[in-house]
Amino acid sequence: MITECTIDIALWLADNTATIARDETAGDCYRDIKTIIDTIERVINRPIPDRFLGPCPATIENEHRCGHALTAPRDANEATCRACKTVHDIDQITQRLWSEVNEWLLTPQEIHMVMEYFGEPVPASTIRRWKHEGRLQVRGWRDGKPRYWTADVRHLRKTQPSKRMTAV
């Protein structure tokens, strides 16, 4: 929110640019203002965090799995493990993760989070509706509560007709 004080300061700086430029501390003034601007931009334009790709599946010495947390920029096609330096194809890693996650017993909320994470979002309300309509089958129980498979939600998502805008 731009306050009246901020506007007044900006106007004063604009009106006094020549005076500031002639002053021997002009460089200090510039650096101070530049630092403030850089800080504001860093706060507003937060960097997009790397995506987590699960544990590194590479096999290293003595047939042990590396298991180090594998991350990569969101637009990357490959990820390099920081521990074992193995380069992985992100599509293959994602497919491996899906194969592991597809039959985990999860709550509808957990499935919603997994689907969001993998870039296949399904609104939580849609998952609840499928559950109440009986389209999403209970696959197991944990702590006395029903659990479901992500694979079933993915299948329903693919078979659900897409909503299209039509001209009237």
C-alpha positions in Angstrom: 0.0 0.0 0.0 1.4 3.3 -1.0 1.1 5.8 1.8 0.9 9.6 1.4 4.4 9.8 3.1 5.9 7.5 0.4 4.4 9.7 -2.3 5.8 12.8 -0.7 9.2 11.2 -0.5 9.1 10.2 -4.1 8.0 13.7 -5.2 10.8 15.3 -3.0 13.4 13.0 -4.6 12.1 13.8 -8.1 12.2 17.6 -7.4 15.7 17.5 -5.8 17.5 15.1 -8.1 19.9 17.8 -9.4 20.7 19.0 -5.9 21.3 15.4 -4.7 23.6 14.7 -7.7 25.8 17.7 -6.8 26.2 16.6 -3.2 29.4 14.6 -2.2 27.2 11.9 -0.6 25.2 11.3 -3.8 26.7 7.8 -4.1 25.7 6.9 -0.6 22.2 8.2 -1.3 22.0 6.1 -4.5 23.2 2.9 -2.7 20.7 3.4 0.1 17.8 3.8 -2.2 19.0 1.0 -4.4 19.3 -1.3 -1.4 15.7 -0.4 -0.3 14.4 -1.1 -3.9 16.2 -4.4 -4.1 14.8 -5.5 -0.7 11.3 -4.5 -1.8 11.6 -6.4 -5.1 13.0 -9.5 -3.3 10.1 -9.5 -0.8 7.5 -9.0 -3.6 9.0 -11.3 -6.2 9.8 -14.4 -4.1 11.8 -17.0 -6.0 9.8 -20.1 -7.0 11.0 -22.9 -4.8 12.5 -26.1 -6.3 10.2 -29.0 -6.5 10.8 -32.1 -4.4 11.1 -35.3 -6.5 11.4 -37.8 -3.7 14.5 -39.8 -2.6 17.2 -40.3 -5.1 16.7 -43.8 -6.6 20.3 -44.3 -7.7 22.1 -47.4 -6.6 25.5 -46.7 -5.2 28.3 -48.7 -3.5 27.3 -52.1 -2.1 23.9 -52.0 -3.9 22.5 -49.4 -1.5 20.0 -46.8 -2.6 21.3 -43.2 -2.4 18.0 -41.9 -0.9 19.2 -38.3 -0.7 16.4 -35.7 -1.2 16.2 -35.0 -5.0 15.1 -31.5 -6.0 15.0 -29.5 -9.2 13.8 -26.2 -10.5 10.2 -26.4 -11.7 11.1 -25.9 -15.3 13.9 -28.4 -15.4 13.9 -31.6 -17.4 16.7 -33.2 -15.4 17.7 -33.3 -11.8 21.2 -34.0 -10.4 21.5 -35.6 -7.0 23.6 -33.4 -4.7 25.0 -36.5 -2.9 25.8 -39.0 -5.6 25.9 -36.6 -8.6 23.6 -39.0 -10.7 21.6 -37.2 -13.3 17.9 -38.2 -13.5 15.2 -37.6 -16.1 12.4 -35.8 -14.2 9.6 -37.5 -16.3 11.0 -40.9 -15.3 11.3 -39.9 -11.6 7.7 -38.6 -11.7 6.4 -41.8 -13.2 8.3 -43.8 -10.6 6.7 -41.6 -7.8 3.2 -42.1 -9.3 3.7 -45.8 -9.4 4.6 -45.7 -5.7 1.8 -43.3 -4.7 -1.0 -44.7 -6.8 -2.0 -47.4 -4.3 -1.1 -45.7 -1.0 -4.1 -45.6 1.3 -4.9 -41.9 1.7 -7.6 -39.6 2.9 -9.5 -37.4 0.4 -7.5 -34.4 1.8 -4.2 -36.2 1.3 -5.2 -37.3 -2.3 -6.1 -33.6 -3.0 -2.6 -32.5 -1.9 -0.8 -35.3 -3.9 -2.8 -34.4 -7.0 -1.9 -30.7 -6.6 1.7 -31.5 -6.1 2.0 -33.6 -9.2 0.2 -30.9 -11.3 -3.0 -32.9 -11.8 -5.3 -30.8 -9.5 -8.7 -32.0 -8.5 -10.8 -29.8 -6.3 -11.3 -31.2 -2.8 -15.1 -30.7 -3.3 -14.9 -33.0 -6.4 -13.1 -35.7 -4.5 -15.8 -35.5 -1.7 -18.6 -35.6 -4.3 -17.1 -38.7 -6.0 -16.8 -40.3 -2.5 -20.5 -39.5 -1.7 -21.7 -40.7 -5.1 -19.9 -44.0 -4.6 -17.7 -43.4 -7.6 -14.6 -43.4 -5.4 -14.3 -46.7 -3.7 -12.9 -47.4 -0.2 -9.7 -49.3 -0.6 -8.8 -49.8 3.0 -9.1 -48.5 6.5 -6.7 -46.8 8.9 -7.5 -45.5 12.4 -11.1 -46.5 11.8 -11.4 -44.2 8.8 -11.8 -45.1 5.1 -8.8 -44.6 2.8 -8.7 -44.3 -1.0 -6.3 -44.8 -3.9 -4.8 -41.9 -5.8 -5.0 -44.1 -8.9 -8.8 -44.2 -8.7 -8.9 -40.4 -8.5 -6.6 -40.1 -11.5 -8.8 -42.5 -13.4 -12.0 -40.5 -12.5 -10.2 -37.3 -13.4 -9.3 -38.6 -16.9 -12.8 -40.0 -17.5 -14.7 -36.9 -16.2 -16.0 -34.8 -19.1 -14.2 -31.4 -19.3 -16.3 -28.3 -18.7 -16.4 -26.2 -21.8 -17.6 -22.7 -22.2 -20.2 -22.3 -24.9 -21.4 -19.2 -26.7 -25.0 -18.2 -26.0 
